Amino acid sequence: MSLNLAMSKRTEAEIMSLMAKRPIRMTDDGCIMTGPVRLSFAALDKPAKPVEVGGKEKYQASLLFPHMNLTVLKDALLAKLKLDYPGLPDYSSFVNALSKNSPVKDQGMKINVKDGGYEPVKATVTGYTKGFMYVNPKSMRQPTLFHVVRGGWVAVLPEEITKVMYSGCWVEAKIALIKSTANANPGEATGLQGLWKLADDNSFGGGSGATAAEGGDVGDAFAAEDPNLIPNNDTAPAGDGW
C-alpha cells in the first residue's frame, strides 16, 4: 500500500498500525470518523476569516489522508448526494477530486503546476502530495478537541490548543456531510465535529458534537504521551481506494 508520509518522522509501520486500529468508519449518528490524518491549516483556537466576500468566520482544519482507502467516505458521500439531490442523473461533478464542488479533493490542488500540481496557486503547500486526498471541514462553533493525559482522553484547554493541535500532527476527526447552502457551489460540505490528537510529528508550519468516548481506546493514540512508542500491529485495512 502506498502511503503519504511527506514531512513525517513517523515510520510506515506506525501509520499502518494506526490505520488498522482506526479505519474510516461511520458513527451511530451518521457521521464519519476519519481514522489517522495529518492536520493542516488548523483554525481551532479561533475562527478563520472567510476567503469569500460576505462569508462567515468559521473554525476549520484541513485533514490529509495518508492513504487511498476511502471506500467508506466515498459511499457515504454518494448516499448523501442521492438523498439531498434526488433524481439527479449524474453526480460526477460532486465527487470529482479535482472539482471545487467535491468535499474530498486531491492534495495536488494545493501544489503549484510548476511543481507538478494542478493549480496555479501562489505557493506549493508543505506536506501535500498529488494523488492523495484531503477534506476541509468547518464549523460555526468551536469543535471539541481531545488529547491523552495520564491514560485518558481529556479536553484540550483553550490556552493549549495551538500547541497541541498544530499543523503536521496526527489526529482523528469526526466529520459530517452537510448539503451546501451556497447556490454557486452546490453539493456536500463537511462539518467539523471533533478532533482527537493521536501523535506528534514534524510541523508543517502556519496554522452533532463529539464526546471523549468516541475517541475509543487511548492506547491507540500511541504518541500523545510517548512519541517513541511503536505499536505492535502493522497491518492495514482493506479498501479499493477513491
C-alpha positions in Angstrom: 0.0 0.0 0.0 1.3 3.5 -0.9 1.4 5.9 2.0 1.8 9.7 2.0 4.4 10.3 4.7 5.6 13.7 3.4 7.4 15.7 6.0 6.8 12.9 8.5 9.2 11.4 11.1 6.7 8.5 11.6 7.5 5.1 10.1 5.3 3.3 7.7 4.7 0.5 10.3 3.5 3.1 12.8 0.9 4.6 10.5 -0.2 1.3 9.1 -0.8 0.1 12.7 -2.9 3.2 13.5 -4.9 2.7 10.3 -5.6 -0.9 11.2 -6.8 0.1 14.7 -8.7 3.2 13.5 -10.1 2.6 10.0 -12.5 5.1 8.4 -15.9 4.2 9.8 -19.5 5.5 10.3 -20.7 6.6 13.7 -24.2 5.8 15.1 -25.3 9.4 14.4 -24.4 9.2 10.7 -21.0 11.0 10.9 -17.7 9.7 9.8 -14.5 9.0 11.8 -11.6 9.6 9.5 -9.0 7.4 11.0 -5.5 8.9 11.3 -5.0 12.0 9.2 -2.4 14.9 9.2 -3.7 18.2 10.4 -3.1 21.3 8.2 -4.3 24.9 8.2 -5.8 24.5 11.6 -8.0 27.3 12.9 -9.2 25.8 16.1 -8.5 28.3 18.8 -10.4 31.0 17.0 -12.4 31.0 13.7 -10.6 31.8 10.4 -11.6 34.8 8.4 -13.6 33.9 5.3 -12.0 33.9 1.9 -15.1 34.9 0.1 -16.7 38.4 0.4 -19.6 38.3 2.9 -18.7 34.9 4.2 -18.8 34.0 7.9 -15.8 33.2 10.2 -15.6 29.5 10.9 -13.4 27.1 12.8 -11.8 24.7 10.3 -9.0 22.3 9.6 -7.6 20.6 6.5 -7.2 16.8 7.0 -4.7 15.0 4.9 -5.4 11.3 4.3 -2.1 9.3 4.2 -3.7 6.5 2.1 -6.3 6.0 -0.6 -8.6 3.5 1.1 -11.6 5.9 1.2 -14.4 3.5 0.3 -16.4 4.3 3.4 -16.2 8.0 2.8 -16.9 7.6 -0.9 -20.0 5.5 -0.2 -21.3 7.9 2.4 -20.8 10.9 0.1 -22.7 9.2 -2.8 -25.6 8.2 -0.4 -25.9 11.7 0.9 -25.9 13.2 -2.6 -28.7 10.9 -3.6 -30.6 11.9 -0.5 -30.1 15.6 -1.0 -30.3 15.7 -4.8 -32.9 13.0 -5.7 -33.3 12.2 -9.3 -30.0 13.9 -10.4 -28.8 11.8 -13.3 -25.1 12.5 -12.8 -23.2 13.1 -9.5 -19.7 13.1 -11.1 -19.0 16.8 -10.5 -19.8 16.3 -6.8 -17.3 13.5 -6.4 -14.5 14.6 -8.8 -11.5 15.1 -6.6 -10.4 18.0 -8.9 -13.7 19.8 -8.7 -14.5 22.7 -6.3 -17.9 21.0 -5.8 -16.4 17.9 -4.2 -15.7 17.9 -0.4 -12.9 15.4 -1.0 -10.2 16.9 -3.0 -6.8 15.8 -4.4 -3.9 17.3 -2.5 -2.4 18.2 -5.8 -4.8 21.1 -5.9 -2.6 22.7 -3.2 0.6 22.1 -5.3 1.7 24.7 -7.9 1.6 23.4 -11.5 5.3 24.3 -11.7 5.9 21.6 -9.0 3.7 19.1 -10.8 0.4 20.1 -9.2 -3.0 21.0 -10.7 -3.4 24.7 -9.8 -1.5 27.9 -10.3 -1.5 28.5 -6.6 0.7 31.2 -5.1 3.0 28.6 -3.5 3.0 24.8 -3.0 1.8 23.9 0.4 4.1 21.8 2.6 3.1 18.2 3.3 0.6 17.9 0.4 1.2 15.1 -2.2 -0.6 14.7 -5.5 -2.9 11.7 -5.8 -3.8 11.6 -2.1 -7.0 13.2 -0.8 -7.9 15.8 1.8 -11.1 17.3 3.3 -11.5 20.8 4.8 -14.4 20.5 7.4 -15.6 23.7 9.0 -17.9 24.6 11.9 -19.6 27.8 13.2 -18.9 26.6 16.8 -15.6 25.6 18.2 -15.2 21.8 17.8 -14.4 19.6 20.8 -10.7 18.7 21.0 -9.1 15.9 23.0 -5.7 14.6 23.8 -4.4 11.9 26.2 -3.5 12.9 29.7 -2.5 10.2 32.2 -4.0 7.5 30.2 -7.4 9.0 29.3 -9.0 11.4 26.8 -9.1 14.9 28.2 -10.4 18.1 26.5 -7.7 20.4 25.3 -7.6 23.6 27.4 -8.2 26.8 25.4 -4.6 28.1 26.1 -3.1 24.8 24.9 -5.0 24.4 21.5 -2.3 25.9 19.2 0.4 23.9 21.0 -1.4 20.6 21.0 -3.3 20.8 17.7 -0.7 22.1 15.3 -0.3 21.7 11.6 1.6 18.5 11.0 0.4 16.4 13.9 -1.7 13.3 13.6 -5.3 13.4 14.6 -8.6 11.5 14.1 -11.6 13.7 13.2 -15.3 13.3 13.4 -16.9 14.9 10.3 -20.4 15.3 9.0 -21.6 15.6 5.4 -23.9 18.6 5.0 -25.8 19.8 2.0 -24.2 23.0 0.7 -26.3 26.2 1.1 -24.2 28.1 -1.5 -26.1 28.4 -4.8 -22.9 28.9 -6.7 -21.3 25.8 -5.1 -23.9 23.0 -4.7 -23.1 19.6 -3.4 -22.0 18.5 0.0 -19.8 20.3 2.5 -18.0 18.8 5.5 -18.7 19.8 9.1 -16.1 19.5 11.8 -17.4 17.9 14.9 -14.3 17.0 16.9 -10.6 16.0 16.9 -8.6 13.5 18.9 -4.8 14.0 19.0 -3.1 10.7 18.0 0.6 11.5 17.5 3.1 14.3 17.3 5.1 14.8 14.1 7.1 17.4 12.2 5.2 20.7 11.9 4.1 21.9 8.5 4.2 25.5 9.9 1.5 28.1 9.6 -1.5 27.3 11.2 -23.8 16.9 16.3 -20.7 17.4 18.5 -18.2 14.9 19.8 -17.6 13.1 23.1 -14.4 11.8 24.7 -15.8 8.2 24.5 -15.9 8.4 20.7 -12.1 8.6 20.8 -12.0 4.9 21.6 -9.1 3.2 23.3 -6.5 5.8 24.4 -3.9 3.1 23.8 -4.4 3.6 20.1 -3.1 7.2 20.5 0.4 5.9 20.5 2.3 9.2 20.6 0.1 11.5 22.7 2.4 10.9 25.7 5.3 8.9 24.3 6.4 9.9 20.8 8.8 7.0 20.6 6.3 4.2 21.2 5.8 2.0 18.2 2.6 -0.1 18.1 2.7 -3.9 17.5 0.1 -4.2 14.8 1.4 -3.4 11.4 -1.5 -4.5 9.2 -3.7 -2.1 7.3 -7.4 -2.3 6.5 -8.5 -3.3 3.0 -10.1 -0.9 0.6 -10.4 -0.1 -3.1 -9.3 3.5 -3.0 -11.1 6.6 -4.1 
